[in-house]
């Protein structure tokens, strides 16, 4: 009986937690959309106003960009998340119609004002994102011009308040490591080639056939396949980037026949190296430590010499 008395409160707490999570997962996307005329496919501009600054995302020739001096591509996953979430807002999740509670839910001037327009410039959705809900898995949202406040699923402030620079798409390549079959690295006068064998291992194929350190080669290829930059320097031609005529390059081929080349340029005061690829005019920035991992010397790629007695150092 004593164990049962201890167990019952535990079960009650677990049941309450389960209900909170279940309600959070089911919330949103109801039959009564907050913005019945909204269509993510028709969206052409997203404008977010927070803390006195504006972040804009606009569709240009079918591609979402962060407009500005460089007009770089926007993070497609982030844009898709906003459009999907906006379409899921439901009037069925209304929790208040009292204008006096706007400040309580932070759906007033302290919230994030979001406006989405179509290609004609017509506003199809406008709302304020407020504070997190009581279950920490939801957020308060109020449609602009309305007193109704809904409780939508998800922590939305992080979705809409990312800062301008973090909206830019930092992905340089998007392959799986197994896609890459060959890598050529040139560092000044030194040049060598890594090639994947039929068994899936890596070897040095040039300047002569040699074994290589598998862990170094695997790390290099894994990093290259899903390479993300640390920032952006601008677009070519860019004085000071020194990527044209670079003496440090990386070329790789995929099993599908694609070929790509990277050119490494100058390093800034923050320890970031300018980086360009042959099919784009964007100049990326990559931390020096990552550049070193992508372009190791030939001696670094050679297997370690066994120590006396046959034990590797």
C-alpha positions in Angstrom: 0.0 0.0 0.0 2.8 2.4 0.8 4.3 1.8 -2.7 0.9 2.4 -4.2 0.5 5.7 -2.4 3.9 6.8 -3.8 3.1 5.6 -7.3 -0.3 7.3 -7.7 1.0 10.9 -7.6 3.8 10.0 -10.0 1.2 8.5 -12.5 -0.9 11.7 -12.1 2.0 13.9 -12.9 3.0 11.8 -16.0 -0.6 11.9 -17.2 -0.7 15.7 -16.9 2.6 16.0 -18.8 1.2 13.7 -21.5 -1.9 15.8 -21.9 0.2 19.0 -22.2 2.4 17.5 -24.8 -0.5 16.0 -26.7 -2.4 19.3 -26.8 0.7 21.1 -27.9 1.2 18.7 -30.8 -2.4 18.8 -31.9 -2.7 22.6 -31.6 -2.8 24.5 -34.9 -3.9 23.6 -38.4 -7.5 23.5 -37.4 -10.5 23.8 -39.8 -10.8 27.5 -39.1 -7.6 29.1 -40.3 -6.6 32.5 -38.9 -5.7 33.7 -42.4 -8.1 31.9 -44.8 -6.7 33.8 -47.9 -3.1 33.0 -47.1 -1.1 30.6 -49.4 2.5 29.8 -48.8 3.0 29.2 -52.5 1.7 32.7 -53.4 3.9 34.4 -50.8 6.5 36.8 -52.3 7.7 38.8 -49.3 8.1 38.3 -45.5 8.8 41.3 -43.3 9.6 41.0 -39.6 9.8 44.0 -37.3 11.5 43.5 -34.0 13.3 45.8 -31.5 13.3 48.7 -33.9 14.8 46.8 -36.9 13.3 45.2 -40.0 14.4 41.9 -41.6 13.1 41.3 -45.1 12.9 38.1 -47.1 11.8 38.4 -50.7 11.3 36.0 -53.6 13.3 36.9 -56.7 12.8 34.7 -59.8 11.5 31.9 -57.6 14.4 32.1 -55.1 14.1 33.6 -51.6 16.8 36.1 -50.9 17.8 38.5 -48.1 17.6 41.8 -50.1 20.4 44.3 -49.6 23.8 45.1 -50.9 24.7 41.5 -51.7 21.1 40.0 -52.0 22.3 36.6 -51.0 20.0 33.5 -51.0 17.9 33.0 -47.8 17.9 29.9 -45.8 15.2 27.8 -47.6 14.3 25.7 -44.5 13.8 28.9 -42.4 11.5 30.4 -45.0 9.5 27.2 -45.4 9.1 26.9 -41.7 7.5 30.4 -41.5 5.1 29.8 -44.4 4.1 26.4 -43.0 3.6 27.8 -39.5 1.5 30.8 -40.7 -0.8 28.4 -42.6 -1.3 26.4 -39.5 -2.6 29.2 -37.3 -6.2 28.4 -36.3 -9.0 30.5 -34.8 -10.0 27.4 -32.9 -7.0 28.0 -30.6 -8.3 31.4 -29.4 -7.5 32.0 -25.7 -8.5 35.7 -25.3 -10.4 38.5 -27.0 -9.6 41.0 -24.2 -7.5 44.0 -25.6 -6.4 44.7 -22.1 -4.4 41.5 -22.1 -2.2 42.3 -25.1 0.7 43.3 -22.8 0.2 40.2 -20.7 0.7 38.0 -23.8 3.2 40.4 -25.3 1.3 40.6 -28.5 1.6 44.4 -28.4 4.5 46.7 -29.5 6.9 44.4 -27.5 6.1 41.4 -29.8 7.4 40.6 -33.3 5.3 42.1 -36.1 5.2 39.9 -39.1 3.7 40.8 -42.5 3.5 38.5 -45.5 2.6 39.8 -49.0 2.0 38.1 -52.4 3.5 39.0 -55.7 1.0 41.9 -56.2 2.1 43.4 -52.9 -1.2 42.6 -51.1 -0.9 41.6 -47.5 -2.1 38.0 -47.0 -1.1 37.6 -43.4 -0.1 40.1 -40.7 0.3 39.1 -37.0 2.2 39.7 -33.8 4.2 36.9 -32.2 4.1 37.2 -28.4 5.6 35.4 -25.5 5.9 31.6 -24.9 2.9 29.7 -23.7 2.5 28.1 -20.3 3.7 24.7 -21.6 6.8 26.2 -23.1 5.9 24.4 -26.4 3.6 27.1 -27.7 3.4 30.9 -28.3 0.8 33.6 -28.2 -0.1 35.1 -31.6 -2.5 38.0 -32.5 -3.7 38.8 -36.0 -3.0 42.5 -36.8 -6.2 44.6 -36.4 -7.8 42.0 -34.2 -8.2 41.5 -30.4 -8.3 37.7 -30.7 -5.2 36.0 -29.3 -4.5 32.4 -30.2 -2.0 29.9 -28.6 0.0 28.4 -31.5 2.3 25.4 -31.2 6.0 25.9 -31.1 8.5 28.4 -29.6 8.0 31.0 -32.4 10.2 33.9 -31.3 13.3 31.9 -32.4 11.7 31.2 -35.7 11.0 34.8 -36.5 13.8 36.7 -34.6 17.0 35.3 -36.0 18.8 38.5 -37.0 19.5 39.6 -40.6 22.8 37.8 -41.3 21.6 34.5 -39.9 18.8 34.4 -42.5 21.3 33.9 -45.3 21.8 30.4 -46.6 25.1 29.2 -45.3 25.1 25.9 -47.1 27.8 25.7 -49.8 27.4 22.0 -50.8 24.7 19.5 -50.1 25.9 15.9 -50.8 26.2 12.8 -48.9 29.9 11.7 -48.2 29.4 8.6 -50.3 28.6 10.9 -53.3 32.2 12.1 -53.4 34.6 9.8 -55.3 37.8 12.0 -55.8 39.4 15.0 -54.2 42.3 17.0 -55.6 44.1 19.4 -53.2 46.7 22.0 -54.3 48.7 24.0 -51.7 51.2 26.2 -53.4 53.6 23.9 -55.3 52.2 20.8 -53.5 49.4 18.9 -55.1 47.9 15.4 -54.5 44.8 13.4 -55.2 42.6 11.3 -53.0 40.5 8.6 -54.6 37.9 6.2 -53.2 38.5 2.6 -53.9 35.9 0.0 -54.9 35.8 -1.1 -51.3 34.9 2.4 -50.1 38.3 3.3 -48.5 40.4 6.2 -49.5 43.9 6.2 -51.0 46.4 8.7 -52.4 46.3 8.3 -56.2 48.8 11.0 -57.1 51.6 12.0 -57.3 51.9 8.3 -56.7 49.8 5.5 -55.3 50.0 5.4 -51.5 48.0 4.5 -48.5 46.5 7.4 -46.5 45.1 8.1 -43.1 41.5 7.0 -43.3 40.2 9.1 -40.4 41.7 12.3 -41.9 40.3 11.5 -45.4 36.9 10.5 -44.0 36.7 13.7 -41.9 37.7 15.8 -44.9 35.1 14.3 -47.2 32.3 14.4 -44.6 33.0 18.1 -43.9 33.1 18.9 -47.6 29.9 17.1 -48.5 27.8 19.4 -46.3 30.1 22.4 -46.1 28.6 25.5 -44.4 30.3 28.9 -44.3 30.8 31.0 -41.2 29.9 34.2 -42.9 29.9 36.2 -46.1 32.4 38.7 -47.5 30.3 39.8 -50.5 30.2 39.1 -54.2 32.9 39.0 -56.9 34.7 41.0 -57.9 35.7 41.7 -54.3 39.0 43.6 -53.7 41.1 42.0 -51.0 39.5 38.6 -51.2 42.3 37.3 -53.4 40.4 34.2 -54.6 41.3 34.8 -58.2 44.5 33.0 -59.0 44.5 31.4 -55.6 47.4 29.0 -54.9 45.2 26.9 -52.6 42.4 25.1 -54.3 40.3 22.0 -53.8 38.6 20.2 -56.7 36.3 17.2 -56.2 34.2 14.9 -58.3 31.1 13.0 -57.5 30.0 9.5 -58.5 27.2 11.2 -60.5 29.7 13.1 -62.7 29.5 16.5 -61.0 32.7 18.5 -60.6 33.3 21.4 -58.2 36.2 23.6 -57.4 36.9 25.8 -54.3 39.4 28.7 -54.2 40.8 29.9 -50.9 41.9 33.5 -50.6 43.0 36.0 -48.0 42.4 35.8 -44.2 40.8 38.6 -42.2 41.5 39.8 -38.7 38.9 37.4 -37.3 40.8 34.3 -38.6 38.3 33.7 -41.5 39.5 32.8 -45.0 37.8 34.1 -48.1 36.3 31.2 -50.2 34.7 31.1 -53.6 33.4 28.2 -55.8 33.6 28.1 -59.5 29.8 28.2 -60.2 29.0 31.2 -58.0 30.1 34.8 -57.5 29.4 34.7 -53.7 32.5 35.0 -51.5 32.1 33.0 -48.3 34.1 33.2 -45.1 35.4 30.0 -43.4 37.3 29.7 -40.2 41.0 29.0 -40.7 40.8 25.8 -38.6 38.2 24.4 -41.1 40.3 25.4 -44.1 43.2 23.5 -42.6 41.0 20.4 -42.2 39.9 20.7 -45.8 43.4 21.2 -47.2 45.8 19.2 -45.2 49.4 18.8 -46.5 50.4 15.5 -48.1 52.6 14.6 -45.2 49.6 14.9 -42.8 47.6 12.5 -45.0 50.3 9.8 -44.9 49.9 6.9 -42.4 51.9 7.3 -39.2 55.1 5.5 -39.1 55.1 2.6 -36.6 57.1 3.2 -33.5 59.9 0.8 -32.6 58.4 -2.5 -31.6 55.6 -2.2 -34.1 53.4 0.1 -32.0 52.1 3.3 -33.7 52.7 6.6 -32.0 
